[in-house]
């Protein structure tokens, strides 16, 4: 529902981890938060007083769009005093935090697809803010042995005609690396010869240690200043993160562009905070020096603790308040059942085992490292480092645990394909001739399945399809020359054809072109069988999930979104209910008793079912699987990725949840033998599902109303599906032909079924499997 960009963008990992640490603290867990990007000091008193005064003087109305003139003047004066820079006030804009300045800057500077060079490790917001401006982040890795500084050579080779800007974070978040004047001069030499801007994020410029001389990039010369947009703010130097004041200084044209954009986003930053920031910039500066010397003490302490841990290397930073140790030696080690594979795994382990929150390096583009913030108190640092040291010492080389080697096939086509079920015999003959041309003897597979007494022959050149076909069905007699009731051709590798399926009812022929996944073949087979068996034997197919209760069956029928799977597995939690079929049943009569058969030897189940029925996971482990995700890059579960608690990161070789299209062929008997599974049940209850917040839980309905709902394929109260395929008559995608005669035949079948069963309209929006149990067992 939300936009693609909102869907793709992740929340800032630092904010998320900090929030997690706060939530753990609220639950009474004594977690030490070393993830925060803000000083633990109070905002200086004079600044607070200025804020209060602003309120008392009713300075609480809209201000100038680019910031109040006095504050802009103070910024100009500070830049002059600190770095010898001369700006006019129209070359300065005040924003709601430096983050906001950066956002407006890239919106004002970048055209679609223009490139912005971002040295990595980078502050997490840079690539995202460039992407939001439709620019292209070009990540250029720096080396630990170069002190995480971008070298002139690296810069030069990253520049292309599309390059618009370079972001230079000095000192850097997350490494703490700072550029000497000489190092900056070397970069400036390259910049001089190129047509590009430098975004100099100098928000940590005041926090440098060991007499390091900080140089502002714009101070390297008038020519460089013209190409530089300086970003700074009061968050870090004055311990004012929550006040949200940052600023940009640069060429008037760019600042003016930012101002136009800002006038439509935030208007201007908070009036009270502007007054407080004015005081911060013009008032006494000794608090800044005091904080910097305290940070230096803390840096030295944490660095000393890190250096005492075997196999950890840590660059000694000159600024900011982060350390960025390389902890990759500990990857592939384990303790207490947690195996670490990468920086996310390390963050997860430290949170669970040591109750210390840090930020995984991968979020800054450096998976070998983690970021430890020393912005917190010495007491917290002592405790936190003690816990990290202890937790790391527990890590042992992972025993070569026998990894389950999943029997998994990955197919090119993942989804169902369109089916044309109205082709005539001529077209059928033409198609069969075409596909036969691709069925060379050297990779030809043929196998007869007996599906509820109907013999269906598969002819394919895809070994995976043959493999799943043989696994899915019971075998028909195998002698050659047996006349099948129908034939399915599934042929891959036909150039110029889209994946598609065709069916001709007269000759009972199915043709699948260029789909190598199993779903289309199975679906076509079930459709063909229904077509044959309803005419030959009066046996019809009903699509639904069915369970057995003491020899009597109930079937859940409903479109996607009505929680069919949850109800089905909810019922199976109760030992008295046995699994019958997970997708489709074939119904024949004995007198007036409708007998439903599960016709599949193995059930084709989406592997994400483990989310509602975890007991299946070990069974999937030794079943045949299709399209199970084994690499994080292939995961499509945006929600899960955002949680940053990925089981692939934590050592699992695959994830059953990650792809909707992942399936397994499961032998239902493996769940617990005949105690748990039966192939036949006498249907007594039909539950037609809907899902809305207001309708009654269950209403007994008469057969005509039930028929109307079933025939329409729509579910009352449930949202109309956007995909027409999902609102099929009788919710049955395997019906293939839906001519009026066919629908009439099917309606008559359901009429008889409903005459001999009790039918409920059941609302899964307000009731669970417990309610169905009550109805079926008669127990409250
Ligand atoms: N730049 C860098 C490098 C940062 O680390 C931060 C804060 N984490 C900011 C900019 C943004 O600071 P603010 O929006 O609080 O001014």
Boltz pocket constraint, residues with backbone or C-beta under 6 A from the ligand:
constraints:
  - pocket:
      binder: B
      contacts: [[A, 37], [A, 96], [A, 97], [A, 98], [A, 99], [A, 100], [A, 123], [A, 169], [A, 171], [A, 172], [A, 173], [A, 201], [A, 203], [A, 232], [A, 233], [A, 234], [A, 235], [A, 241], [A, 244], [A, 245], [A, 246]]
      max_distance: 6.0
